[in-house]
Amino acid sequence: MSVEQKNSYSAKILGRVQPSASAWVSQTAKKLIAEGRDVIDLGLGEPDFDTPSHIIEAAYNAAKRGETRYPPTDGTPSLKQAIVDKFFRDNQLTFDPSEIIVSNGAKQVIFDALMATLNPGDEVLLCAPYFGQYSDMVTILGGQPVEIPCTSERHFLLEPKALEAAITPKTRWLILNSPSNPSGATYTESDYLELEKVLDKHSNVLILSDEIYEHIVFDDFEFVSFTTACSDLRSRTLTVNGVSKAYAMTGWRIGYGAGPEGLIKAMTKVQSQISSGACSVAQAAAVAALTGSQQSVADFKAAFERRRDLVVNKVKGISGITLDAPHGAFYAFIGCDELIGATTETGDELTDDAAITEYLLEDAGVAAVPGSAYGLSPFFRISTATDDKTLSIALDRIASSIDKLTFK
Ligand code: PMP
């Protein structure tokens, strides 16, 4: 027995946790590309644009000014103020800086919140399909993820009845995400008000509203923040947002949360033990993003909308797959029910969406993520954060791979 086998490096809980599926798919795609294979990576969700130059300048200037020391754990005063101003400008919400925390990406905001509040066995309600990390974070922290299926017939929106049925005395959080990764589902004010009627009756439930795709909405859809719609639930709502998606700043790792002061304090305590304040120069960059020209946000959104249209039109012409036109974010969550049971040219049966994505990678050279990674099958997610030409080629390749299948 090797030393490695004898001394397992993993805590027991890690046996129940998967590495991020989209990161795995992307890494596999990169490996195949490095081996010389012609693979289009539609796995990872990050804008393909460069960070706007005024934001980069701000980081450089901050470093030159000497903003290179440990920042306060909960964020620099200037970024917290920029976030307060952003909430007022975009969401008509008034927060005090004591109700704001800045973290290493929205992901850490979510982790801080769950770690600060979950006791063993506490349940966290997830609207499937959901951003896969929610479930793994809950599991790592000893909580119990509870999936509520949200079907394509209802545009992947949470039904109030289904929410009511899922709540138990052990429910600690409901996690909402609009626009949604992976489905692009977006909630209107009246959708939220219907959910509020249920949540009003269950004061044990905290609400985490992940609004990281706020600015990427289409068809003149008017984004509404959960807290703006349901102000009566403000004292138990944490709004999560960040600069990664709207400003093409995924690598800068700045996210933020806004919620009741007591919760923010508990989250700050967690963060102080793990990572301290987020990178000081990245925080200065985030100030420039939030307070500077918002033109690039509008430009990025226009590009994502054009690509959404391209994908929707292409999928319409491919038999065997379906797509409910997403109203936001930069993904297409494609239904592939009709492909289940089909056989490939080499005689393999496509038994589930994981088999379908494996086939697409192998045959079409297109990397996509199976719906199972998001808690709803059979679907696969492609990211539309890729230039129009590559997207178009990828969909043509998917179409010809589907053409080669034999159906019973
Ligand atoms: N929430 C959702 C719904 C996401 O899709 C992502 C990124 N894929 C995140 C949070 C994490 O964002 P950040 O890069 O700010 O950690």
Residues whose N, C-alpha, C, O or C-beta is under 5 A from the ligand:
A	BS01	PMP	G45 N104 G105 A106 K107 F131 N177 N181 D210 I212 G242 S244 T250 I254 G255
